[in-house]
Amino acid sequence: MGLANSLYIGVSGLNSYGNALSVVSDNVANANTTAFKASSVTFGDMVAYAIGNNAASAKAQQGQGSMIRDVSQIFSQGSLMPTESNTDLAIAGTGFFVVDSPNDSRYFTRDGRFHFDADGYLVDSDGNRVQGTCHTSQNITLPYTDPADPTNANIDDIQLYINDGYYIDGAAQTTRIQSISIDRSGYIHAYFPDGNHFILAKIGLATFPNAQGLQRDGNNLYIRTSKSGDYTVGIGQSNGRGSIYDYTLEQSNVDIGRELTNMIIYQAAFSANAKTITTADQMINTLINMTR
């Protein structure tokens, strides 16, 4: 069984390092993907068994190869790159933007490449609507009250009625929003030509007890799982949440130098495991040829 087992141990090593190379390849391929978080591989040994009748001795155990125990996300901060759009947003610190798809599926993302669509909704590149709180009526009436802070039970699509004015003592102001800005907490300010300005909405940021438990779903989106735990929602710069920067996008946190180094290590280990298979095969052939 010894030589035959060597073949299977070598195959386990090929599988482990082959899959590890796939993780490295995915990291390198997404080196320029907005807000992409690199993955890291954790290896583990497979169950060992006792050799011969000396089961009581820990020294008489032989392993059965290696396996990948875990592929985890590295949620370290990516570099912040300035852009030309005030709806390009980046989180510096902890937190995720919350977006809902047209079929009401909820996702979480660090990719803040947002824009307002034709209906005034703040959406991502795929049309998913950014969640937070905003005024429930089309027009604002003075005296003015800010929208409520977003919480788990109180988040909805952010929609700005950018073609509507506001009211003063019941009299409609026909002026339209001239510009908007988004501050570090995620408040969306609207400015009017007459000098008035209001907070029309607040962007919600979600945090998790264990962000490592989030499941990747493609398009820079994550799904909540039982391992991630329930999320809590609030504004930026509150309860440990990061700051929101407009005119900015977060870059991938992939370290190309580290990934290329890992690639060299995994390639060498893959070749070494392939060598154990060819060596075991040669020894088996030697035994077979002894009977000739």
N, C-alpha and C positions, 0 to 999 in steps of 0.2 A: 504493500500500500504506500510505502514511502515515496517511491519515484512517481507513481501515478498521482499521488496527492500533490507532489511538486508542480505537476502540470496545472491542476486546478488552482493552486495558490498563485501561480504565474498569471493565469487568466483573470483572477480577481484583481490583481494589480493592474493588468491592462484595462479592465473595466473602470477601475477607480481613477486612474490617471487620464484615461480617455474622456471620461465625464468631466474631470477637472479642467482639461483643455477646452472642453465645450463652454464651461463657465468663463474661462479667461477670454475665449473668442467672443462671447456675448458682451463682456465688459469692454473689450477693445472696439467692437462694432458700434457701441453706444457712447464712445468717448465724446461725441459732440451732440448727444441727445439732451435736450433741455431738461434739467433737474433729474437726470438719470442717477440712480444710486447703484453703485457697484455691488457685486456679490462676492462672497468669500466662501471657500470650501473648508470643511472640517473632516479630516480622515479619522477612521477608527479601525481597530483590529477585529477580525471575526472570531467567533467562539473557538477557544482552544480546547484540546482534549488531551488525556493522559496517554503517555507512551508505555506500552507493555502493561505489566502488573503493578507498576510502581505509582498507583493513582494517588497515594497519600503525599507524594513529594511534589512540591510546586515546581521543582527544577525539571521534572519529567514531563512537562507540558509542551505541546507543539501547537502553534497557531494555524489557522486555516486561511490566512490571507488578509486582505484589507477591503474596506468599503468606505463609501462616503456617508458620513453620519448626518451631515447637515449642509445645506447651501443657504446662507443667511445674507440679508441685505446690510450694507454699511450705510447708515443714515448720517454720515458726517456732512458738514456743510459744504456745498459747492461754491465756487467763485461766483460773484455777482457781476453781471455784464450790463452796462447801460444800453438802452435802446431808444428809439424815437417815438414810442407810443406810451401815453400815460395810462393805458389799461394793461400794459405789460407789467406783471407784478411778481415779486420774488419775496420769499420768506427768509429772513435772516434769523435763524434760531429754530425752535421747536414748533411743529404744527403742520397741518395739511389743509389745503383748500377743500371745501366740500362741494361736489357737483352732482346734479341729478340728471339722468338721461331722459329722453322723451318718454320712455316707458316706465319712468319713476324708479329706476334702479339707482342706488346711491353709491357714489365712488369718492375716493379721496386722492388728492394729487398734490405734488409740489410744483407742477408745471403751470405757471401763471400767465401763459400767453392767451389773454382774454380780449374780447371786443364786444361791443353792443351790436345786437342784430337789428333787423328792420322793425321789430316790435318793441325795442327798448330793453330787451333782456341782456344781461351780462353773461356771455357764453364762452366756452373754450373752442378750440379749433374743430371739434367734432359736434358742436351744437349743444353740448351738455350745459345746463344752466347753473351758474354759481349761486351758492346758498348763503343767506344771511337774513337781514331784516330790512324792510323799507316801509315807506308810508303806504297805508292801505287805500288811500284815495288818490285820484289823479292830480288834484290840485292841493296846494298847501294853503292853510288859512292862518293868518296872524291873529293873536299871538301864537308863536310857533313852538312846537314840542318835538324834540328829537325822536327818531324811531327807537323802539326798545332794543336793548342789547340782545344779540342772538344767543340762544340756549338750545339744548338738545330738543326741547319740545316746541321751540319757537324759531324755526328757520324755514325759509321759503325761497322761491326764486327771487333774485334781485332784478327788478324792472324799474327803469327810469322813464318817466313820461317826458321825454326831452322836448316835445313840441308844445307842452302846456305851460301856462304861467302859474300865478298864485293869486290869493285873495287877501285884501286888507279891508277889514270891517265889512266884508260881504261884497266889496267891489272887485271885479276881476281885473287883474293886470295882464295885459296882452303880451307882455315881453316874454321871450323864450330864453331857455338856458343858453348862456354864452359859452361856458366852459365848465369842466369839472376837474377836481383833483382828488387824490386818494392819499390820506395821511398814514403815518406809521401804525396806527391802530386799526386801519381798515375802514375808517369813516369816508364815505363818498360825499364830497362837498360839491354843491352846484352854485355857480356864480351867474348873476344876471346883469344885464347892461346898466341897470339903474343903481348898481352898487350893492344890492342885497345878495346874501348868500345863505344857503341852508345845507344842513346835513340830510341828504335824501335817503341814504342807506348805510348799513354797516355790514362789512364782510365777516363771515364767521370762519374761525379757524378751529379745527378739530385736533385734539391730542388723545393719545392712547396710553394705557398702562404699559403695553408692550408692543411698540411699533414693529419689532422684528416679526411679530406674528401676522402682519398684514400679508395678503396674497396678491401678487402681481397679476394684472388682468390685461396688460398691453396698453398701448397708447398713453403711457406714463400714468396709468390709473391703478389704484389699489382697492381691494375689497376687505372689509372687516371680517375677521374670523373669530372663533372662540379663543384662539391663542392670543390674539391681539387685545382682547377685552373690549368692553364698551367704551365708546368715545365720549368726550365732553366737548362742548362747543362754547366759544367765547370770542371776544374781540382780541386783536393783536395787543401785545405788551401787557397782557393780564394773565395772572396765575401761571407764570412761567412760559407763556406762549411768545413766539418770536415777533419781530417787527416786520411790517409789510412795506416794501419799497416799490414805488411806481417808477415808470420809465426804466425798469430793470428786470432781467431774467436770471434765474439761477442756472449755472452751468453744471454739467456732469461732474461728479466727484471721482471719476476714474483717474487713477494715477498710471499713466502709460508706462513709465519706467518700472513700477512695481509689477505691472501685468506682464511685461516682456520678460522680467526676471523670473516670475512664476512660470511662464511658458517654457523657458529654458530648463528649469528644475523639473517640471512635469514631463517634458520631452525626454530628458535623461532618465528619469525614473521609468517611463514607459519602455524605453529601449532596454533598460536593465531587466525589467520583468519579462520582456520578450526573450532576452538571453537566457533566463532561467528555464523557460520552456524549451528552447533549443538544446540546452545542456541536458535537461532531463530526458529529452527525446533521444539524444545521442547515447546516454547511459542505458536506456531501455533497449536500444538497438544493439548495444554491446552484449547485454544479457541474452538477447535472442540469438545473436550470432555465436554464442558460446555452445549452443546445442548443435551447430552445423559441423 
